[in-house]
Amino acid sequence: MEVSAGHRAGADKLDQLIDWCVRVGVREVTVWALSQENLARPPAQLGGLLDVLADKLDALAELHRGQSLQIRVVGRHAELPPRLRASIATVEAATAANTGLRLTIALAYSGKDELVDAARSLVRQLASEGTSPGRIAAGITRDALAQHLYTAGVPDPELIIRTSGELRLSGFLPWQGTDSELYFTDVYWPAFRELDFLRALRSFQQRRRRYGR
């Protein structure tokens, strides 16, 4: 299988995930489609991956325009090629008024970068409000910082599913996932089935959530 074919299989899996979530009543879902580290791939690999992502966002915009799915794309997008940035703008605009399942897609995303960007944004806000340098540190609180995360306004995830057999989160939602339940599976994302999805949900339902207490 060509590398681009594998990428397309992974991108197309998203359509199935959306259907599964709708059927069981999930209202919020976040998927990590491209990390900042992925941008360091060899140009031949990266170009194909970015084209797949742009094609997928264009398809989602066309399919869900005026329907129920609302899509937001988060991450550092300045380094992405113009076509992919245009696809991001198109899919967000096409689904902005939708009120059903809210899908957040992390593109060019790094959890560490998100925290840095949130801190910088909060400091800029405090400075623009005339907060003195000596008082800015006191204004950096948990609640204030959370309002500047990429996912501000989106509930923290209750469950994080990691595919491919890796037993780590690789920097995915480090702030938001503090109290999330974690589910790891050996299945690779393109081969992820509805059965695997339901197993993850069943495991979550059987847990007693303690929120660190």
C-alpha positions, 0 to 999 in steps of 0.5 A, spaced: 500 500 500 502 506 498 503 511 503 498 516 501 493 510 500 494 509 508 493 516 509 486 516 506 484 510 509 485 513 516 482 520 513 476 516 511 475 512 518 473 519 520 466 518 517 465 512 520 467 515 527 462 520 526 456 516 525 458 511 531 458 517 535 452 520 533 448 513 534 450 513 541 449 520 543 456 522 543 456 530 543 463 532 543 469 528 539 476 531 538 481 527 533 488 528 532 490 528 525 497 532 524 502 533 530 507 539 530 512 533 529 509 530 523 511 537 519 518 534 520 517 528 515 521 528 509 517 533 504 515 527 499 511 524 505 509 530 508 506 533 501 502 527 500 499 527 507 497 534 507 494 533 500 490 528 504 488 532 509 486 538 505 481 533 501 478 530 507 476 537 510 473 539 503 469 533 503 467 534 510 465 541 508 461 539 502 458 533 506 456 537 512 454 544 510 447 546 513 447 539 516 448 538 524 456 537 524 460 543 527 467 542 525 473 546 528 480 545 527 485 547 532 493 548 532 498 552 529 496 553 522 501 558 520 506 553 517 501 549 513 501 550 506 495 555 503 491 550 500 490 546 507 489 553 511 484 555 505 480 548 507 480 549 514 477 556 513 472 553 508 470 547 513 469 551 519 465 556 515 461 551 512 459 548 519 459 554 523 452 554 524 450 547 525 448 545 532 449 537 533 455 533 534 461 538 535 468 535 532 474 538 533 480 536 529 487 538 531 492 539 526 499 542 526 498 541 534 502 540 540 500 540 547 506 544 549 505 549 544 498 549 546 500 551 553 505 556 551 500 559 546 495 560 551 500 563 556 502 568 551 495 570 549 493 571 556 499 575 558 497 579 552 490 580 554 492 582 561 497 587 558 492 590 553 487 591 559 492 595 563 494 590 568 501 592 571 507 588 570 507 586 577 500 584 577 500 580 571 503 574 574 497 574 579 492 574 573 495 567 570 490 563 574 487 556 572 480 559 570 483 564 566 488 560 562 483 555 560 479 560 557 485 561 552 486 554 550 485 552 543 479 548 546 476 554 550 468 553 550 469 545 549 468 540 555 474 536 557 474 529 554 471 524 559 475 518 555 481 518 551 482 513 546 489 511 543 490 506 538 496 503 535 498 499 541 502 505 544 501 506 551 502 514 551 498 520 549 504 523 546 502 530 548 495 530 546 491 535 550 495 535 556 491 540 560 484 538 558 486 530 559 488 531 566 482 527 569 480 523 562 479 516 563 484 512 558 483 507 553 489 503 549 488 498 544 493 495 539 488 496 533 491 501 528 487 507 526 485 505 519 483 498 522 479 501 528 472 498 528 465 500 531 466 494 535 473 497 538 469 503 539 464 500 543 469 496 547 472 503 549 465 505 551 464 499 555 470 500 559 469 507 560 462 505 563 465 500 568 470 505 571 468 509 577 471 516 575 474 519 581 477 526 578 484 525 582 480 524 589 
